[in-house]
Amino acid sequence: MKLRAFCFLVILLSGLAGSASAGPFHLRCEYLENPLGIDKASPQLSWQSDDTERDWVQATYQILVASSLEQLRTGKADVWDSGKINSSESVGIAYAGPKLETRRRYYWKVRVWDTQGRPADSTESAWWEMGLLTPADWKAQWISWKNPDADADLAGVRWIWVAGQDALKVVPKTTAIFRGTVNIPEKPREGALFLAVRGNYVAKVNGREVARKRGWFSFDRQDVTESLVVGENTIEVTVTSGTPSPFGPSAGAKTVPAAFSALLKIRRFDGSVLRFATDGHWEGRLDSRSDWRPSQVVGDLSDKELGDPGQMPQPAAELRREFAALCHRARQLSGVSQRKPRGGGRPNAGIYRLSKASLVSNL
């Protein structure tokens, strides 16, 4: 009797499992879960089925797309209803409804049928949000921060090289040493050394190595605040000329251009700035010699034969803008939260901060 009852229970459970339909889950748009910024006119939709039945096969599917979650839940696919499609495919199904709108969110679900005609619906809330589809959709403008010190930083910097040599025709791997002396009346709030070299270099401040680069042509910035002292400071830069490129117009050349430019920028605690740039006051010598001589100025940074090293590295910039919005409208906008003023207290009426791209403003 016990064995008979056990067999009956197994058969009953097997029948229940066999009658269970496989519901779609893991709904994905462009293989992403609820993605933002979709820029394809016909995004691809995919899903899986949680089938537990052996040899279960999806025979038919239907995709429903609505403009809101409420519409979708009531079965109103007011954007697109694919109709019943006889197919076992469930990966990369292209959207084939009306033209999708920029910055609009679409909600979707899937209904599938197996080979016995049993239906199953997806239960998870799935959506995707369109990005900007055409150049005309871009309303914002590119903006950047203009460093007020940029022009002044570059104004006095010159390319220099050791006296008595043609800087445009230097034997490869020639090593030269440059030295500049700076007197600082007080400990600075900040000190930065900017260097651009045609070749390789090692830079030291008061005997302490602060930078080492190979083949570095653009300006490099090094924080040297801790290396500076009150009184006399010595900056020493060892430059080794490079080697001709095996390709291009310089292939096979016997000489290379070589030059060095630098700026020591010091900001005092009162906000004033001191600048010490490479010019004829710097001393230089070849590594094979011991006598220091005033360096020769080869040209300014716009010299076409030496090349332009570009702008100096800029400090990080924070761009922001406050804007006013009607309170009752702002509460309806998804992703807009009220900004609390610095220092605590009650928020300013009508002042909001965007936490996502629900609003577009020309800054």
DAFENRA-V883579 format. One record per pair of residues at least 12 apart in sequence whose ideal C-beta (glycine too) atoms are under 6 Angstrom apart, sorted by sequence separation. I is the first residue (numbers start at 0). J is the second residue. D is the distance in Angstrom with one decimal. If there is no record, write none. Layout:
BEGIN
<<I	J	D> <I	J	D>>
END
This chain:
BEGIN
<<64	76	5.8> <65	77	5.5> <66	78	5.6> <109	121	4.8> <200	212	5.8> <209	221	4.9> <243	255	5.7> <263	275	4.3> <338	350	5.8> <29	42	5.2> <63	76	3.9> <65	78	5.7> <108	121	4.8> <281	294	4.7> <28	42	5.3> <29	43	5.8> <64	78	4.3> <161	175	4.8> <199	213	4.6> <209	223	5.4> <241	255	5.5> <262	276	4.8> <279	293	5.7> <337	351	5.7> <338	352	4.0> <64	79	4.2> <240	255	5.5> <28	44	5.8> <261	277	4.8> <335	351	5.3> <63	80	5.7> <79	96	2.6> <240	257	3.8> <260	277	5.1> <279	296	5.3> <27	45	4.6> <78	96	5.8> <107	125	5.5> <336	354	5.4> <62	81	4.2> <204	223	4.9> <207	226	5.1> <26	46	4.9> <61	81	5.7> <106	126	4.6> <334	354	5.1> <205	226	5.8> <238	259	5.0> <334	355	3.6> <25	47	4.4> <61	83	5.2> <104	126	5.6> <105	127	5.8> <204	226	4.0> <329	351	5.3> <23	46	4.3> <24	47	5.9> <195	218	4.7> <326	349	5.9> <334	357	4.5> <59	83	5.2> <60	84	5.5> <104	128	4.4> <333	357	5.6> <23	48	5.7> <24	49	5.4> <193	218	5.0> <194	219	5.3> <332	357	5.3> <59	85	5.3> <103	129	5.3> <323	349	4.8> <21	48	4.2> <22	49	5.8> <193	220	5.5> <205	232	5.8> <324	351	5.3> <21	49	5.7> <101	129	5.8> <205	233	5.9> <21	50	3.4> <191	220	5.7> <192	221	4.8> <321	350	5.7> <57	87	5.0> <99	129	5.3> <101	131	5.7> <204	234	5.6> <56	87	5.9> <101	132	5.2> <191	222	5.9> <192	223	4.8> <203	235	4.7> <190	223	4.8> <21	55	5.5> <190	224	4.5> <202	236	4.8> <17	52	5.7> <71	106	4.7> <101	136	4.6> <189	224	5.5> <200	236	5.6> <201	237	4.7> <71	108	5.9> <190	227	4.8> <68	106	5.1> <200	238	4.9> <258	297	5.2> <198	238	5.4> <199	239	4.6> <64	105	5.5> <65	106	5.1> <198	239	5.4> <196	238	5.5> <198	240	4.6> <320	362	5.3> <46	89	5.3> <64	107	4.5> <186	229	5.6> <198	241	4.6> <45	90	4.6> <63	108	5.2> <183	229	6.0> <62	109	5.7> <258	305	5.3> <43	91	4.6> <44	92	4.9> <61	110	4.5> <182	231	5.5> <256	305	5.8> <43	93	5.5> <60	111	4.9> <181	232	4.7> <41	93	4.7> <42	94	5.3> <41	94	4.9> <59	112	4.1> <180	233	5.6> <57	111	5.0> <58	112	5.5> <58	113	5.8> <179	234	4.7> <58	114	4.7> <178	235	5.1> <56	114	5.4> <177	236	4.9> <197	256	5.3> <198	257	5.4> <197	257	5.2> <176	237	5.1> <197	258	4.8> <46	109	5.2> <175	238	5.2> <196	259	5.3> <174	239	4.8> <195	260	4.9> <173	240	4.6> <194	261	4.7> <171	240	5.9> <193	262	4.5> <169	240	4.7> <171	242	4.5> <192	263	5.4> <191	264	5.0> <190	265	5.1> <189	266	4.5> <187	265	4.5> <188	266	5.3> <187	267	6.0> <188	268	4.7> <177	259	5.7> <171	255	5.5> <169	254	5.8> <23	109	4.3> <168	254	4.1> <169	255	5.8> <23	111	5.5> <169	257	4.0> <167	256	5.1> <37	127	5.3> <218	308	5.3> <166	257	5.8> <217	308	5.3> <37	129	5.4> <38	130	4.6> <166	258	5.2> <216	308	5.9> <217	309	5.4> <220	312	4.2> <33	126	5.4> <34	127	5.4> <35	128	4.8> <37	130	5.8> <218	311	4.6> <36	130	3.6> <181	275	4.9> <26	121	5.9> <20	117	4.4> <22	119	4.2> <21	119	5.8> <23	121	4.2> <160	258	5.3> <20	119	4.0> <26	125	3.8> <28	127	3.8> <158	258	4.1> <159	259	5.7> <158	260	5.1> <179	281	4.6> <156	260	5.2> <177	281	5.5> <178	282	4.7> <156	262	5.2> <177	283	4.7> <175	283	5.9> <176	284	5.7> <175	285	5.5> <174	286	3.8> <195	308	3.7> <159	277	4.9> <193	311	5.0> <156	276	4.4> <157	277	5.6> <155	276	4.1> <157	278	5.2> <159	281	5.9> <161	283	4.2> <161	285	5.9> <162	292	4.9> <166	297	4.4> <162	295	4.7> <159	294	4.2> <160	295	6.0> <159	296	5.7> <160	297	5.2> <167	304	5.7> <157	296	4.8> <158	297	4.2> <158	298	5.1> <157	299	5.7> <156	300	5.9> <158	305	5.3> <152	311	5.5> <146	313	5.1> <144	316	3.7> <139	359	5.9> <142	362	5.3> <138	359	4.7> <140	361	5.5> <139	361	5.9>>
END
